[in-house]
Every structure is written in C-alpha cells, then in structure tokens.
C-alpha cells in the first residue's frame, strides 16, 4: 500500500509540474478566419527559438465572428490566472465591428483588429499600409505585392506565410509603420476603429510576443 501511495503521490507531483504556467505567457488567439491568421501565428510561434517556445505558448482557435468573445471567454476560463486572451478579426463586412471591439475590451479581452482586412497588416512588412477601403481590393493588391517580393503566389492557407514575410520583408518596420498609422488615426480625432482606414492593432500582439522572445531588443519607432 505504501508503495502504491508513493507512486500515486509522485504522479500527482509530476502532473502539477506539467501544469505550471509558461514563464512568458500563454497566448490564446481566437480568430474568425479559416486559415490566414492561423497560418501566420503558427508560423510566428514556430519561428521562436526553442528556449522561448518552452516558456511561451501560442494557441490559435477558429470560430464564427459572432462567437469570438464567448469562445475566448470559455477557453480562458480553463486557466484564467495565466492565459492571455486575444481575438483577431477584420472589419471586412462585419456590421457590428466596433461593438465587438468594445464588448471584448469590457470583458478583459485584447483585440487585434484590422481595417479593412488582415492583409493591411501584412502590407506593412514592406514599409507601407496603402489607403484601401475594401477588403477584396486590399487582398488583390497584396497578392500582387507578395508575388513580386517573394516569388510565390499568395495563398491564405500557406503554412509558410510567416516565414516568407520575415525572409523577404522587415517585421520591425511593419510594427513601426502600423504603430504610426494607429497613432495618426487617434490623433486625428477618429474615435471608432471602423473609421480608421487603413489601420490595425495586430502590431501590439506581435510586438509583445517578439519583445518577450528578445527581451533586450527594441520595437520602438
């Protein structure tokens, strides 16, 4: 019986050790797209040094736009003390875009939104965020740029998307460009994200992760 107890206690101790929160955080990213954001953030995760990946978790979950907040809250509830919740989504044709952002913030969820679409953030890897109002126009123009800079067709389901961006573009430039655009929009008196064109706050999430993986680096403009 004593041997069994010792084994059982050791198992419990091992389980507790495995459940220790990751030192640099557990990023829960809930998005409403089928592939693009998942491929991008999985690529970001896989690009981190092994030593960092042992300390920082990035988990991407997909759901419908109307379920973003609820899904994020449900998943955060498992380990609320250390999960860092984010929703990532685009204005695109979402009628209640501003309200979702407001409700998420009120619920303690960080929001990485893009206007008009996620590709406007990807544009920034090559130093510019063009003034485009329609998501399909943004995607079409980004496809042309991506092809010319990488030699590859732009596919939303491309598992190598993130690698192609950092190898052919500049991530620090992207963060600085997006930060300046966001600041300009706010300084101009625009109060609602749906009116901030072009603009994105995805840079805040990416910048935070990169700063944690390179604590002595800088992402400032």
N, C-alpha and C positions, 0 to 999 in steps of 0.2 A: 504493500500500500504506500509505504514511504517513497519507494522508487517511482511509483506512478504519480504521486503528488509532486515530486521534484520535477519530473518530466512535464507535467501539466503546468507548473509554475514557470518553468523555463519557456514553454511555448507561449504563455501569456506575456512574458517579458519580451520575447522576440517579436510578438505581434505589436506590442506598444512601441518598440523601437522602429518597426517598419512604418508606423503611423505618425512618426514625428513630422511636424510640418516642414516643408522645404525651406531652407535658410533664407533664400532670396524671394520666396513667394510662390503662390500657386495662382496663375492667371487663368481664370475661366472666361473664355471669349465665346459669346453666343451671337451667331450671325444668321441672317435670313437668306443667304445665297446658297446655291448648290455646290459651288466649287471654289470660286476665286479667292475669297478670304481664307478658306480652309487651306488651300494650297500655299497661299502667301505666308500665313502664320505658322504652318507646319514647317515651311522652308526656313523661316526665321528661327524657329526652335532648333531645327537640325543643324543650323549654321553656328550655333553657340558652342564654345569649347566644351569638351567632355566634363571638365571640372565644374563648369557653370551649370550644365544640364542636370547634374546630380543635386543641385541646390535650387533650381528654378524650374517649375513645371508650367507648361503652356498647353492647355486643353481647349480645343475648338469644337463647339457643338452647333449644329444647324437646326433651325426651326422656322416656322412661318413668322412673318413680320408681326402679326397680331399677338404672337405668343412670346416675343423676345423677353419682355420683362418677367413674365411669370416663369418661363423656363429658367431664366438666370437665377431668380429667387429660389426656385426649387432645388437647383443644383448647388447653390451657395449654402443652403440650409444644412447640407451634409457636414461641412466643416466651416461654419461661419467665422470662426476665430482667425482663420488664416487664408481663406480663399479671397482673391481679389477679382470682383466681378466686373465684366465689361460686356456691353452689347456693341456690335459693329454693324452699321447698316447705312444705306444710301437714301437720299431724298427721292431720286428716281420719280416714280408716280405715287408715292406714299402720301395720301391726303392728310393724315394726322402726324406728319413728320415732327413738327415742333412739340406736339403734345407728348409723343413717345419720349422725346429727349427730356422734357420737363418731368414726366412721371418717373422715368428711370433715375434721374438725379435725386428726386424726392425720396426714392426708395434706397438710396445709397449705392446706386449702380453707376459706374463710369460709362461714358458714351463716346465711342469713336465714330462720329458721323461724317459723311462726305456729301458734298453738294456740287455737281449733280450726281456723281457716282464714284465708286471706289477708284476707278481709273484716274481720276483727277489727282489722287494721291500718288499714283504710280508715275504720272507725268513728272512729278517733282524730282524724281531720281535723275532727270536730265535738265534740272535747273529752271523749270518753268511750270506754271499752272495756268493754262490759257483760259480766257474768259468764254466758257462754253456753258449754255444753259440747259441743253437737252442731253440726257444720259446716252442716248443712242449715237448722237453726234460725237460726244466725248469718246465713246468706245471706238467708233470708226476711226477717228483721228489718232487715238492712241495705238490702234492696230498698225497704222502706217508708220508711226514713230518707232514702235517696238521692233518692227521688221527691219527698219533701216539701221537701228542701233545694235541689234543683236543677231540679225541674220536668220531669225526664227519667226514663224507665224505666232501671233498672239492667240493663245488658247486659254480660256478661263479655267480649264481643268489641267493645265500644265503643272505637273509636280515640280518642275524645275524653275518655276516662275521667279521665286525669290532669288535663287542663285543667278539667274540671268540678269536680274535687276542690279544686284550688287557687283557683279563682274563687269557690267557694261555701263553702269550709272554710278551715282555717288549718294550714299544714304545720308551722310551728314548734310550734304547740300539739300537733299529732299526735306529733311527735318527743319532746316533753317528757312527754306522757301515757304513751307506750309505754315510755319510759326509766324512769319512775317505777314502772310496773307490773312491769317486769322486775326492777328493784331490790328491790321489795317481795317478789316471789316468792323471790328469792335470800336475802334477809334472814330470811324466814320458815322457812328451813331446807330448802326444797324443792330437791332436787338434780337431778331429771330433767325435761327440757323437757316430756315428755308429761303431767306432773303440774302444770305451770304453766298455769293457766287463769284468766282469759284472759291471753295473753302473746304477744309477738312480738319478734324481733330484727331485723326488716326496717328498723327505725328507724336501726340502726347503719349500714347500707349507704346509705340515703337521706341521713342526716345527714352522712356522709363526703363524698358527692358534692356536696351543697349547700355544705358548708364549703369545698370546693375551688373551687366556682364563685363563692363570695362569701367570699374569704379574710379579710375584715375583719369579717364578721358573726359572730353567735353562735347556737349551738343549745342552749345550756345552759338548764336549768330555773331 
